[in-house]
Amino acid sequence: MKRAAERSRPFTDRNVAKVFDAYPDTVRAKVMLLRAMILETAASIDGVGPLEETLKWGQPSYLTAESGTGSTIRIDRVKSDDSRVAMYFHCQTDLVETFRELYPTQMEYGGNRSILFDAAARIPEKALRHCIGLALTYHARKGASRNKTASIKKPVSARKGASKNKRESVTPKKPALRTRVRPS
């Protein structure tokens, strides 16, 4: 029952609703399915929180504005081919590269920015939901790995008590060698 409710979730932004209304029927059905999958996946992942549904570049877009855990996901028809739709991701992330490694044959990719679907074809739901989940947690995962790296490899200048004007050795100083004076 929850799944049907998510699929028919009303639009909170009337400009987004207008974009959906303008799609041809087959395209509208497919982008509505993609929308539902994004909303359902977000609701199933702890920490993602509610999504903001808005327009970016004239395309329905889904942001983790409250939690900041993820990268924006956009959906739209492919402008050069009305029989296709796409799910777009930020091109400066490694998301599509990761999806391509995980699912090389299950989905078709558009460069480093999208997953492409035929409007009349079946969507590989399990694989796509995984990809959506990775996008919705992108910043949380990247931030966690970046913080681990930063704590392991702090630059000398960032260490507590390090002087900005004086170069310090990373290795501990050894005591000077002592020589014994032999009795003559």
Secondary structure, DSSP 8 states (H G I E B T S, - for coil): -HHHHHHT---SSHHHHHHHHHS-HHHHHHHHHHHHHHHHHHHHSTTT---EEEEETTEEEEE-TTT--S--EEEEEETTEEEEEEEEE-TTSSHHHHHHHH-TTTSEEETTTEEEEETTS---HHHHHHHHHHHHTHHHHHHHHHHHHHHHS--GGGSTT--SSS---SS-------------
